[in-house]
Amino acid sequence: MNREESWTLEPWHIRSAFRKAHVHVPEQAFTMPKEPITGPDMELEGKEFFTTVTINNKERVPIRCRLHHWSTKLEQRIPPVRDHWKFPVPIIFSTDKEIAETLPEIIPPVLIPNEGPKHLRRGITTGGIVPSYKRKRKRY
């Protein structure tokens, strides 16, 4: 969502996110949360909300969504979090806790010290271990 201009979350925003994941869903298939989500509001960054997708006018499936702010100005962009869907985050509306309990639990992956992207290494001590890609190689 735009970080500079005011907005209210609408079905076409969700449709665009689905299309970005190569899933094409008509706008009328989405049921938005009862309470409107407006912004820009950095308090909502990375938090979850739930919407419902109706498939073939028969089945209703709850969908877990996360809010992410975007800026056209490079200095204001929030760095992406790799595999963000693998980590549990707070829910925007407390009324959505019932829906969250019906969906599979998010279990974070085991992180190896000093391996992987820096933003996933927070709070991990190295214990003097140097990863193989950082070791100095001998030249013959």
MODELLER restraints for C-alpha pairs under 7 A, 6 or more apart:
rsr = mdl.restraints
at = mdl.atoms
rsr.add(forms.Gaussian(group=physical.xy_distance, feature=features.Distance(at['CA:1:A'], at['CA:68:A']), mean=5.93, stdev=0.5))
rsr.add(forms.Gaussian(group=physical.xy_distance, feature=features.Distance(at['CA:1:A'], at['CA:69:A']), mean=4.55, stdev=0.5))
rsr.add(forms.Gaussian(group=physical.xy_distance, feature=features.Distance(at['CA:1:A'], at['CA:70:A']), mean=5.54, stdev=0.5))
rsr.add(forms.Gaussian(group=physical.xy_distance, feature=features.Distance(at['CA:2:A'], at['CA:40:A']), mean=6.66, stdev=0.5))
rsr.add(forms.Gaussian(group=physical.xy_distance, feature=features.Distance(at['CA:2:A'], at['CA:69:A']), mean=5.67, stdev=0.5))
rsr.add(forms.Gaussian(group=physical.xy_distance, feature=features.Distance(at['CA:2:A'], at['CA:70:A']), mean=5.12, stdev=0.5))
rsr.add(forms.Gaussian(group=physical.xy_distance, feature=features.Distance(at['CA:2:A'], at['CA:71:A']), mean=6.03, stdev=0.5))
rsr.add(forms.Gaussian(group=physical.xy_distance, feature=features.Distance(at['CA:3:A'], at['CA:40:A']), mean=5.32, stdev=0.5))
rsr.add(forms.Gaussian(group=physical.xy_distance, feature=features.Distance(at['CA:3:A'], at['CA:69:A']), mean=5.43, stdev=0.5))
rsr.add(forms.Gaussian(group=physical.xy_distance, feature=features.Distance(at['CA:3:A'], at['CA:70:A']), mean=5.48, stdev=0.5))
rsr.add(forms.Gaussian(group=physical.xy_distance, feature=features.Distance(at['CA:3:A'], at['CA:71:A']), mean=5.31, stdev=0.5))
rsr.add(forms.Gaussian(group=physical.xy_distance, feature=features.Distance(at['CA:4:A'], at['CA:40:A']), mean=6.93, stdev=0.5))
rsr.add(forms.Gaussian(group=physical.xy_distance, feature=features.Distance(at['CA:4:A'], at['CA:71:A']), mean=6.84, stdev=0.5))
rsr.add(forms.Gaussian(group=physical.xy_distance, feature=features.Distance(at['CA:5:A'], at['CA:40:A']), mean=6.95, stdev=0.5))
rsr.add(forms.Gaussian(group=physical.xy_distance, feature=features.Distance(at['CA:6:A'], at['CA:39:A']), mean=5.53, stdev=0.5))
rsr.add(forms.Gaussian(group=physical.xy_distance, feature=features.Distance(at['CA:6:A'], at['CA:40:A']), mean=5.78, stdev=0.5))
rsr.add(forms.Gaussian(group=physical.xy_distance, feature=features.Distance(at['CA:7:A'], at['CA:38:A']), mean=5.62, stdev=0.5))
rsr.add(forms.Gaussian(group=physical.xy_distance, feature=features.Distance(at['CA:7:A'], at['CA:39:A']), mean=5.46, stdev=0.5))
rsr.add(forms.Gaussian(group=physical.xy_distance, feature=features.Distance(at['CA:7:A'], at['CA:40:A']), mean=6.87, stdev=0.5))
rsr.add(forms.Gaussian(group=physical.xy_distance, feature=features.Distance(at['CA:8:A'], at['CA:36:A']), mean=6.83, stdev=0.5))
rsr.add(forms.Gaussian(group=physical.xy_distance, feature=features.Distance(at['CA:8:A'], at['CA:37:A']), mean=5.73, stdev=0.5))
rsr.add(forms.Gaussian(group=physical.xy_distance, feature=features.Distance(at['CA:8:A'], at['CA:38:A']), mean=4.29, stdev=0.5))
rsr.add(forms.Gaussian(group=physical.xy_distance, feature=features.Distance(at['CA:8:A'], at['CA:39:A']), mean=6.53, stdev=0.5))
rsr.add(forms.Gaussian(group=physical.xy_distance, feature=features.Distance(at['CA:9:A'], at['CA:36:A']), mean=6.90, stdev=0.5))
rsr.add(forms.Gaussian(group=physical.xy_distance, feature=features.Distance(at['CA:9:A'], at['CA:37:A']), mean=5.48, stdev=0.5))
rsr.add(forms.Gaussian(group=physical.xy_distance, feature=features.Distance(at['CA:9:A'], at['CA:38:A']), mean=6.21, stdev=0.5))
rsr.add(forms.Gaussian(group=physical.xy_distance, feature=features.Distance(at['CA:11:A'], at['CA:27:A']), mean=5.66, stdev=0.5))
rsr.add(forms.Gaussian(group=physical.xy_distance, feature=features.Distance(at['CA:11:A'], at['CA:30:A']), mean=6.16, stdev=0.5))
rsr.add(forms.Gaussian(group=physical.xy_distance, feature=features.Distance(at['CA:11:A'], at['CA:32:A']), mean=6.74, stdev=0.5))
rsr.add(forms.Gaussian(group=physical.xy_distance, feature=features.Distance(at['CA:12:A'], at['CA:27:A']), mean=5.96, stdev=0.5))
rsr.add(forms.Gaussian(group=physical.xy_distance, feature=features.Distance(at['CA:15:A'], at['CA:25:A']), mean=6.28, stdev=0.5))
rsr.add(forms.Gaussian(group=physical.xy_distance, feature=features.Distance(at['CA:15:A'], at['CA:27:A']), mean=6.15, stdev=0.5))
rsr.add(forms.Gaussian(group=physical.xy_distance, feature=features.Distance(at['CA:18:A'], at['CA:24:A']), mean=6.43, stdev=0.5))
rsr.add(forms.Gaussian(group=physical.xy_distance, feature=features.Distance(at['CA:29:A'], at['CA:53:A']), mean=5.36, stdev=0.5))
rsr.add(forms.Gaussian(group=physical.xy_distance, feature=features.Distance(at['CA:29:A'], at['CA:54:A']), mean=4.96, stdev=0.5))
rsr.add(forms.Gaussian(group=physical.xy_distance, feature=features.Distance(at['CA:30:A'], at['CA:51:A']), mean=6.78, stdev=0.5))
rsr.add(forms.Gaussian(group=physical.xy_distance, feature=features.Distance(at['CA:30:A'], at['CA:52:A']), mean=5.64, stdev=0.5))
rsr.add(forms.Gaussian(group=physical.xy_distance, feature=features.Distance(at['CA:30:A'], at['CA:53:A']), mean=4.73, stdev=0.5))
rsr.add(forms.Gaussian(group=physical.xy_distance, feature=features.Distance(at['CA:30:A'], at['CA:54:A']), mean=6.53, stdev=0.5))
rsr.add(forms.Gaussian(group=physical.xy_distance, feature=features.Distance(at['CA:31:A'], at['CA:51:A']), mean=5.74, stdev=0.5))
rsr.add(forms.Gaussian(group=physical.xy_distance, feature=features.Distance(at['CA:31:A'], at['CA:52:A']), mean=4.99, stdev=0.5))
rsr.add(forms.Gaussian(group=physical.xy_distance, feature=features.Distance(at['CA:31:A'], at['CA:53:A']), mean=6.41, stdev=0.5))
rsr.add(forms.Gaussian(group=physical.xy_distance, feature=features.Distance(at['CA:32:A'], at['CA:51:A']), mean=5.16, stdev=0.5))
rsr.add(forms.Gaussian(group=physical.xy_distance, feature=features.Distance(at['CA:32:A'], at['CA:52:A']), mean=6.85, stdev=0.5))
rsr.add(forms.Gaussian(group=physical.xy_distance, feature=features.Distance(at['CA:33:A'], at['CA:50:A']), mean=6.73, stdev=0.5))
rsr.add(forms.Gaussian(group=physical.xy_distance, feature=features.Distance(at['CA:33:A'], at['CA:51:A']), mean=5.95, stdev=0.5))
rsr.add(forms.Gaussian(group=physical.xy_distance, feature=features.Distance(at['CA:44:A'], at['CA:67:A']), mean=6.71, stdev=0.5))
rsr.add(forms.Gaussian(group=physical.xy_distance, feature=features.Distance(at['CA:44:A'], at['CA:92:A']), mean=6.91, stdev=0.5))
rsr.add(forms.Gaussian(group=physical.xy_distance, feature=features.Distance(at['CA:45:A'], at['CA:67:A']), mean=5.65, stdev=0.5))
rsr.add(forms.Gaussian(group=physical.xy_distance, feature=features.Distance(at['CA:45:A'], at['CA:68:A']), mean=5.46, stdev=0.5))
rsr.add(forms.Gaussian(group=physical.xy_distance, feature=features.Distance(at['CA:45:A'], at['CA:69:A']), mean=6.50, stdev=0.5))
rsr.add(forms.Gaussian(group=physical.xy_distance, feature=features.Distance(at['CA:46:A'], at['CA:66:A']), mean=5.66, stdev=0.5))
rsr.add(forms.Gaussian(group=physical.xy_distance, feature=features.Distance(at['CA:46:A'], at['CA:67:A']), mean=5.20, stdev=0.5))
rsr.add(forms.Gaussian(group=physical.xy_distance, feature=features.Distance(at['CA:46:A'], at['CA:68:A']), mean=5.63, stdev=0.5))
rsr.add(forms.Gaussian(group=physical.xy_distance, feature=features.Distance(at['CA:47:A'], at['CA:66:A']), mean=5.46, stdev=0.5))
rsr.add(forms.Gaussian(group=physical.xy_distance, feature=features.Distance(at['CA:47:A'], at['CA:67:A']), mean=5.84, stdev=0.5))
rsr.add(forms.Gaussian(group=physical.xy_distance, feature=features.Distance(at['CA:47:A'], at['CA:89:A']), mean=5.81, stdev=0.5))
rsr.add(forms.Gaussian(group=physical.xy_distance, feature=features.Distance(at['CA:47:A'], at['CA:90:A']), mean=5.36, stdev=0.5))
rsr.add(forms.Gaussian(group=physical.xy_distance, feature=features.Distance(at['CA:47:A'], at['CA:91:A']), mean=5.58, stdev=0.5))
rsr.add(forms.Gaussian(group=physical.xy_distance, feature=features.Distance(at['CA:47:A'], at['CA:92:A']), mean=5.97, stdev=0.5))
rsr.add(forms.Gaussian(group=physical.xy_distance, feature=features.Distance(at['CA:48:A'], at['CA:64:A']), mean=6.71, stdev=0.5))
rsr.add(forms.Gaussian(group=physical.xy_distance, feature=features.Distance(at['CA:48:A'], at['CA:65:A']), mean=5.45, stdev=0.5))
rsr.add(forms.Gaussian(group=physical.xy_distance, feature=features.Distance(at['CA:48:A'], at['CA:66:A']), mean=4.42, stdev=0.5))
rsr.add(forms.Gaussian(group=physical.xy_distance, feature=features.Distance(at['CA:48:A'], at['CA:67:A']), mean=6.52, stdev=0.5))
rsr.add(forms.Gaussian(group=physical.xy_distance, feature=features.Distance(at['CA:48:A'], at['CA:89:A']), mean=6.72, stdev=0.5))
rsr.add(forms.Gaussian(group=physical.xy_distance, feature=features.Distance(at['CA:48:A'], at['CA:90:A']), mean=6.30, stdev=0.5))
rsr.add(forms.Gaussian(group=physical.xy_distance, feature=features.Distance(at['CA:48:A'], at['CA:91:A']), mean=4.64, stdev=0.5))
rsr.add(forms.Gaussian(group=physical.xy_distance, feature=features.Distance(at['CA:48:A'], at['CA:92:A']), mean=5.78, stdev=0.5))
rsr.add(forms.Gaussian(group=physical.xy_distance, feature=features.Distance(at['CA:49:A'], at['CA:64:A']), mean=6.24, stdev=0.5))
rsr.add(forms.Gaussian(group=physical.xy_distance, feature=features.Distance(at['CA:49:A'], at['CA:65:A']), mean=5.36, stdev=0.5))
rsr.add(forms.Gaussian(group=physical.xy_distance, feature=features.Distance(at['CA:49:A'], at['CA:66:A']), mean=6.33, stdev=0.5))
rsr.add(forms.Gaussian(group=physical.xy_distance, feature=features.Distance(at['CA:49:A'], at['CA:91:A']), mean=5.95, stdev=0.5))
rsr.add(forms.Gaussian(group=physical.xy_distance, feature=features.Distance(at['CA:49:A'], at['CA:92:A']), mean=5.74, stdev=0.5))
rsr.add(forms.Gaussian(group=physical.xy_distance, feature=features.Distance(at['CA:49:A'], at['CA:93:A']), mean=6.87, stdev=0.5))
rsr.add(forms.Gaussian(group=physical.xy_distance, feature=features.Distance(at['CA:50:A'], at['CA:62:A']), mean=6.50, stdev=0.5))
rsr.add(forms.Gaussian(group=physical.xy_distance, feature=features.Distance(at['CA:50:A'], at['CA:63:A']), mean=5.53, stdev=0.5))
rsr.add(forms.Gaussian(group=physical.xy_distance, feature=features.Distance(at['CA:50:A'], at['CA:64:A']), mean=4.94, stdev=0.5))
rsr.add(forms.Gaussian(group=physical.xy_distance, feature=features.Distance(at['CA:50:A'], at['CA:65:A']), mean=5.77, stdev=0.5))
rsr.add(forms.Gaussian(group=physical.xy_distance, feature=features.Distance(at['CA:50:A'], at['CA:96:A']), mean=6.92, stdev=0.5))
rsr.add(forms.Gaussian(group=physical.xy_distance, feature=features.Distance(at['CA:51:A'], at['CA:62:A']), mean=5.83, stdev=0.5))
rsr.add(forms.Gaussian(group=physical.xy_distance, feature=features.Distance(at['CA:51:A'], at['CA:63:A']), mean=5.29, stdev=0.5))
rsr.add(forms.Gaussian(group=physical.xy_distance, feature=features.Distance(at['CA:51:A'], at['CA:64:A']), mean=6.87, stdev=0.5))
rsr.add(forms.Gaussian(group=physical.xy_distance, feature=features.Distance(at['CA:52:A'], at['CA:60:A']), mean=6.26, stdev=0.5))
rsr.add(forms.Gaussian(group=physical.xy_distance, feature=features.Distance(at['CA:52:A'], at['CA:61:A']), mean=5.43, stdev=0.5))
rsr.add(forms.Gaussian(group=physical.xy_distance, feature=features.Distance(at['CA:52:A'], at['CA:62:A']), mean=4.41, stdev=0.5))
rsr.add(forms.Gaussian(group=physical.xy_distance, feature=features.Distance(at['CA:52:A'], at['CA:63:A']), mean=5.67, stdev=0.5))
rsr.add(forms.Gaussian(group=physical.xy_distance, feature=features.Distance(at['CA:53:A'], at['CA:60:A']), mean=5.65, stdev=0.5))
rsr.add(forms.Gaussian(group=physical.xy_distance, feature=features.Distance(at['CA:53:A'], at['CA:61:A']), mean=5.26, stdev=0.5))
rsr.add(forms.Gaussian(group=physical.xy_distance, feature=features.Distance(at['CA:53:A'], at['CA:62:A']), mean=6.44, stdev=0.5))
rsr.add(forms.Gaussian(group=physical.xy_distance, feature=features.Distance(at['CA:53:A'], at['CA:63:A']), mean=6.94, stdev=0.5))
rsr.add(forms.Gaussian(group=physical.xy_distance, feature=features.Distance(at['CA:54:A'], at['CA:60:A']), mean=4.46, stdev=0.5))
rsr.add(forms.Gaussian(group=physical.xy_distance, feature=features.Distance(at['CA:54:A'], at['CA:61:A']), mean=6.39, stdev=0.5))
rsr.add(forms.Gaussian(group=physical.xy_distance, feature=features.Distance(at['CA:70:A'], at['CA:77:A']), mean=6.09, stdev=0.5))
rsr.add(forms.Gaussian(group=physical.xy_distance, feature=features.Distance(at['CA:71:A'], at['CA:77:A']), mean=5.30, stdev=0.5))
rsr.add(forms.Gaussian(group=physical.xy_distance, feature=features.Distance(at['CA:86:A'], at['CA:106:A']), mean=6.25, stdev=0.5))
rsr.add(forms.Gaussian(group=physical.xy_distance, feature=features.Distance(at['CA:86:A'], at['CA:107:A']), mean=6.70, stdev=0.5))
rsr.add(forms.Gaussian(group=physical.xy_distance, feature=features.Distance(at['CA:86:A'], at['CA:108:A']), mean=5.43, stdev=0.5))
rsr.add(forms.Gaussian(group=physical.xy_distance, feature=features.Distance(at['CA:86:A'], at['CA:109:A']), mean=6.96, stdev=0.5))
rsr.add(forms.Gaussian(group=physical.xy_distance, feature=features.Distance(at['CA:87:A'], at['CA:106:A']), mean=6.36, stdev=0.5))
rsr.add(forms.Gaussian(group=physical.xy_distance, feature=features.Distance(at['CA:87:A'], at['CA:107:A']), mean=6.79, stdev=0.5))
rsr.add(forms.Gaussian(group=physical.xy_distance, feature=features.Distance(at['CA:87:A'], at['CA:108:A']), mean=5.01, stdev=0.5))
rsr.add(forms.Gaussian(group=physical.xy_distance, feature=features.Distance(at['CA:88:A'], at['CA:106:A']), mean=5.69, stdev=0.5))
rsr.add(forms.Gaussian(group=physical.xy_distance, feature=features.Distance(at['CA:113:A'], at['CA:121:A']), mean=6.74, stdev=0.5))
rsr.add(forms.Gaussian(group=physical.xy_distance, feature=features.Distance(at['CA:113:A'], at['CA:124:A']), mean=5.88, stdev=0.5))
rsr.add(forms.Gaussian(group=physical.xy_distance, feature=features.Distance(at['CA:113:A'], at['CA:125:A']), mean=6.54, stdev=0.5))
rsr.add(forms.Gaussian(group=physical.xy_distance, feature=features.Distance(at['CA:113:A'], at['CA:126:A']), mean=5.56, stdev=0.5))
rsr.add(forms.Gaussian(group=physical.xy_distance, feature=features.Distance(at['CA:114:A'], at['CA:121:A']), mean=6.36, stdev=0.5))
rsr.add(forms.Gaussian(group=physical.xy_distance, feature=features.Distance(at['CA:114:A'], at['CA:126:A']), mean=6.45, stdev=0.5))
rsr.add(forms.Gaussian(group=physical.xy_distance, feature=features.Distance(at['CA:114:A'], at['CA:131:A']), mean=6.64, stdev=0.5))
rsr.add(forms.Gaussian(group=physical.xy_distance, feature=features.Distance(at['CA:115:A'], at['CA:131:A']), mean=6.87, stdev=0.5))
